[in-house]
Amino acid sequence: MEEGTGIKELFPGVYRAARPQPNGWENAMYVLRLADGSLLVHSATRLGAGAFDELRALGDVRWLLAPNHYHHVGIPAYREAFPAARVIASATAARRLRAKGHEVTTLDTAGVALPGGASFLVGEGTKNGETFVSWPTPEGRVWLVCDAFFNVPSLTRASGAILRALRTGPGLAIGQTFCWVGVGEKKVYRAWLEGALEREPPKQLLFSHGAPLVLAERTLHDLVARRL
């Protein structure tokens, strides 16, 4: 397994680890402590064998959330390390994940013990079943997002140039690849996203790809208006 950073606590019960790439890209994984004390892993990421020991020290890994139907490569190793853990995803994402050989429980039937004020935000109008996690913290609400938003500070090398051309960064971005392969019905998705921003406005975003970002007022609204 590839090596990544150690698991660090960002907020009470919210942990992060990441695997940085030479071109500035990174893949991040989050661990959430649920109301019953068990753990949910958001986007299981190959971080090295030591990550499993760190997770065991944190508690009972019960859920592996695939935030869309592309983020599944790390799942087999985590299922081997935590055989009692169940893979969960939106109904849309579950179709492709099952075709890839994963046993998946859909979010609407899983019975995950989310704490008060937390929710799964399943993107309407998406092809990949993109799902955010909306989570309360002492510093305000955060959203855990996967491929719908990026925040990579710097992109270098030839591969970084390709990512820049695809509007993946640097900085807060809605990548062109997500518009192509993640969004199915743009008007439906934009309306859903704008509604979610009004109902559960985040103070901060935690990214699968990029550094956590505290948001200025209307930042996401303005980005959505420009890109969608």
Secondary structure, DSSP 8 states (H G I E B T S, - for coil): -------EEEETTEEEEEEE-TTS-EEEEEEEE-TTS-EEEES-----THHHHHHHHH--EEEEE-SSSS--TTHHHHHHH-TT-EEEE-HHHHHHHHHTT--EEEHHHH-----TT-EEEE-TTBSS--EEEEE--TT--EEEESSS-EEES---HHHHHHHHHTT--SEEE--HHHHHHTBS-HHHHHHHHHHHHHHS--SEEEESSB--EE--TTHHHHHHHHH-
